[in-house]
């Protein structure tokens, strides 16, 4: 989502690799393609992702390896009957040192 929740941010809504293909570097390749694309967008300085606690054990290490860091405190998150928390992770667009 370009320019959400503010003009200098691109929010990665979902980056998912089927479980049978995890650990092969596909997530990194996809992320690098996204990073290459947004790197040239004027006014965009950071990427953002939201990680729900129910996915954190798998998702946190991946996003950390991609250069993201948690920002702020977890907040309550409800979807249908799921009740958990969500935490925002961000990284600078220009930082290529993953």
JOGIHU-V998488 format. One line per field, one symbol per residue. psi: psi as a letter, one per 40 degrees, with the letter a starting at -180 (. if undefined). burial: 1 if it has 9 or more other ideal C-beta (glycine too) atoms within 8 Angstrom, else 0. A space follows every 10 residues. Layout:
psi->???
burial->???
This chain:
psi->hhfheideih hhdhhhhide eieeeddddd dddddddede hheheiiiih hideeddddd dddddeeiii haiiiihhhb ehhaiihhii iideheg.
burial->0010000011 1100101000 0100011101 1001100100 1001011111 1110010011 0111011100 0000001000 0001111111 10100000
